[in-house]
Amino acid sequence: MSSEMDYIESLLSAQTYLFKFCGAFLICIGSIGCILSLIIFSKKNLRKNPCSVYFIAYNIASLFQICILLPNGMLAYGYSISTLTWSNSFCRFIYYSGYVVDILNSFYLILASIDRMLFTSRNARIRRLSNHRVAYTCIIVGTICSMLFHSHALIFIKIIEIIPNYYVCYSNSDGYLAFTNYYLLIKVILIPTVMIICEIYTIKNIQSSHRARVIPMSATVGNVVNPGRSKDRQLIKILLVNITVYIVFNLMSAIVYPYEQIVQHQTESLAQSQLNSFLMVVSSFVYYIPIAINCYINLMVAKTFRNEMRNVLLCK
């Protein structure tokens, strides 16, 4: 029994240290990285490309997650401070915004990957769909739809007392909890799958263009940019690397969450139950890593991004 309690305490200590120290580190580098990325992608020479519009939206969502949502997790798991029980309004706001921004973050990456898939197509009509008008329309419509779809959190989530004098921000509706469980299960599997499909098609389009020796368009069609330009190629590289990193760091959630749904009704020992809880918490922390480091990944993979970063730091 003593060894089991020591094991549980070690898991709790690891969880605490992870959020207390690594959480603060991610918030610091993530907020700086997102702000720098927003500045760079908003510069005139990059903003001309519709893919940059998706990256701007992606970094706005990432900044919100890093500065608003991650600190709540850090306080809860690192310092045992539950901000969600301050008021019903704040409880619902965090849950609602968490649902909305979480799906939008990956949605904007998917839109960017679809844009590059269209952009690299050998069909001129399909390439014309890669433009600013389509980008702004998709972002606005997708954002509004996400906000409306997740409005259920404003209704069913509230502060409840699960044991005397112990309150949590949750829902006491079994039907709603079942709905959110299936929703999250579908999300952690479907989103990486869609990203992989878009990534494969983009790579196939690029390889097909190289094999066919397609001559790049010498002029833009509408707002479609020349696929042979260095900045366009590097934006594709940035996107493909960011999607790959996103998928890698979300593999843990894609494994842990379905497993948790499978064993949730099985009888488990206290140690096993604590281990499952620990893995769920760690997977939620790992989720923030690609969001926090995407700026630094861009610096490593794209010369254009490095040059723009140097100009920003030197105030040019």
N, C-alpha and C positions, 0 to 999 in steps of 0.2 A: 504493500500500500504506500509505503514511504517513497519507493522508487517511482511509482506512478504519479504521486503528487509532485515529486521533483521534476519529472518529465513535463507535467502540465505547467509548472512554474517556469521552466525553461522556455516553453513555447510562448507563454505570456510575456516573458522578459524580452525575447527576440522580437515579438510583435511591437512591444513598446519602444524599443531602441530603433527599430526600423522606421517607425513613423516620427519619432522624436527627432532623430538626427538626419536620416536620409530624406524624410519628408520636407524638412526645412531646406535642405540642399536642393531638392527638386523644385521647390517653390522659387528659390532664388535664381537658379540658372534658367528655369522654365519661363518665368516672367520676363527676364531680360532677353532671352532668346526670341520669345513671341513678339515683343515690342520691336526688336531689331528686324525681325522678318517682316513685320507689317510695314516698317519704314522702307525696307528694300523693295518689296513687291509693289509698293505704292509709287515708286519712282517712275517717271514718265516713260523711260525706255523699256521697262518691264511691264508696266501697266497696259501697254498696247496689246499684249498677248492675253487672250481670254483665260488661259490657264492660270495666269497670275491673279485674276479676279477670284478664282476658286481658292487659291492659296491665301489670299487676304481674308476671305470668309473663314477658312480653316483656322488661321492663326487667331482671329477674333474669338472663335469658339474655344480654342485651346487656352487662350489667355484667361477666359472666364473660368474654365475648369481648374487651371493652375492657381488662380488668385482667390477663387470663391469656394470651390468644392473641395479641393485637396486640403486647404487649411482646416476645414471641418473634420475631415478624417484624421488629420494630424492631432488635433486637439482631443478627439474622442479616443483614439487608440494610443496616442503617445503621452497624453497628460490626463486622461480620464475626465475630460471636461466635455459634457454633452451640451453643445450649443443648440441642438435641435429641439430641446425641451424648454427653451426659453419662452416660446409662445406658439400657438397653433399656426399663426400666420407665417412665422419664420420656418417652422417645420414643413409646412406645405410648399413654401417658396423653394426651399432647398431640394426637396424631393422632385418637385415639378421642373425646376431649372436643371436638375441633374439628369432627368429623363430626356428633356428637350435637347440640351447641349451635347449630351453623350451621343445621341443618334445623329445630330447635325454634324458633329465633328467627323464621324466616319462618312456621312452622306456627302459632305463637301469633297472629301478625298475620292469617293466613288465618282462624283461628277467630274472632277479633274481628270480621272483616269478615262472616263468615257469621252471627254473632250479630246484627249490625246489619241484615243483610239480612232475617233472621227478624223482628227487632223492628219493622222498617218495613213489614212485610207488612200487607195489608188483611184477611187471614184471621186471625181471633182465635185459632184453634187453632194456627196456625203461630207467632203471636206468643208463645204460652205456652211455646214451646221456648227462648225467650230468658230463662233463669233461672240462678241460682247453681248449682243441682244439676247441670245440664247442663254448665256451665262447668267446675266442679271435676272432673267425670267425664272430660270431653274432655282437659283438661290432664294429669290423672294417667295416663289410658290412653295418650295420645299420647306422653308422656315415657317411659313404660315401653317402649312399642313401639320408639321411636327408640333407646333404650339397648340393647335386645336386637338390633335389626336391624344396628346398627353395631358389634356386638361382633367382627366380622371383623377390625377394625383391631388388636384385642388379640392376634390370632393371626398375621396375615400381615405386620404391620409390625415391623421390627427395624432395628438398626444394621448396615449392611453396608459393606464396603470396596470401593469402585468402582475405585479406582486405589491403588497402594501408598501407605500412610499417609494416605489421604483417605477419611474415613468420612461416611456420610450416613444419616439416618433415613428408610428407604424399604422397598420390598419387592423381592425378586428373583424373584417369581413373575410370569411374563408373563400368565398367565390372570387373576390377581388385578388386575394393573395395567390390563388391558383392561376388566375389570368396573368398576373405579373410574372409568375414563375415560368409559365410557358412562353410568354413574350420575351423574357431575358434569354431563355434557352434557345429560341429561334434566332435571336439577334446575334449571340456569340458564335453561332454556326454559319448563319446566312451571310453576314457582312464580310468576313474573311473570304468566303467562297466567291462572292460577287467580285471582290477585289482581285482575287487570283485569276478569274476568268477575264476581266478587263485587262489585266497585266499581260496575260498570255496573248490575247488578241492584238494588243499594241505591239508587243515584240514580234509577232508574226507579220504584222503590217510593215514594220521596219525592215525585217529580213526580206520580205517579198519585194519591197521597193528597191533594196540593194541588188537583189538577184536580177530584177527586171531592168535595172539601170534606168529607173524613171528619172527624167530631167525635172528638177524642181521648178515650180512656177516662178517666173521672173518678176511677177507683180502680184499684189494681193488681190483676192476676189472678195469684195465687200470688206470685211474686217479680218479675213483669213490671211495669216502671215506665211512667209516663205518657209517651207519645211526644211530647206537646206541651210538656213541660218544657224550660226553657232548657238545663239541664245535659245532658239527653239529646241535644238537638240539637248541642251543642258537642262532646260525645263523638263523635258521628258525624262532625263536621267534623274533629276531631283525627285520627280513623282514616283518613278519606279522604285528607287531606293527607299523613299518614305513609306510606300505601301508595303514593301518587303519587311521593313523594320516594324511597322504596325502589326503585321500578321505574326511575326516571330514573337513579339511581346504579348500578343493576345492568345497565343497557343495555350498558355496556362489556364486562362479563363475558359477556353473552348474545351478543355479536358476536365477541369475541376468542377465547373458548374453542372454539366450533364451528370457527372458522377454523384454530385450532391443530390440531384433530383432522383437518381436511382436508389440511393441508400437512405433517403430521408425517413422512410417508414420502417426501416429495419432497426432492430435492437442493437445498440452499440455500447461499448464500455465508455466510461468517462474520458479516458485517454484518447480513444478513437474519435469521440465526438469533438474533443478539443482540437485534435489534429485537423479534422475536417474544417472546423471554424477557422483555424490558423491559415490553412491553405486558401480559403475563400478570401480572407482579409489580405493575404499577401498578393493574391491574383488581382485584387482591386487596386493595390499599390503599384504593381508592375504595369497596370494599364496606363498609368500616368507617365511612365518613362519615355515612350516614343514621342509623346506630346511635348515633354520638357526638352528633349535633345534634338528635335527636328531641325532647329536652326544650325546647330553645330554639325549635323550630318550634311546639311546643304553646303556648309563651308568646305567640307572635306571632298565632296563629289563634284562641285561645279565651280569652275574658274570665274564665270560671270558673277556668281553670288559672292565669291571672295573679293572680286574687284569692287563690287557695289558696297560691300561691307567696309572695305578700306576707305572708300569715298565718304561713307557715312561717319566713320570714326574720325576722319580728318576734316569733317565738315565741308567737304567739297560739293 
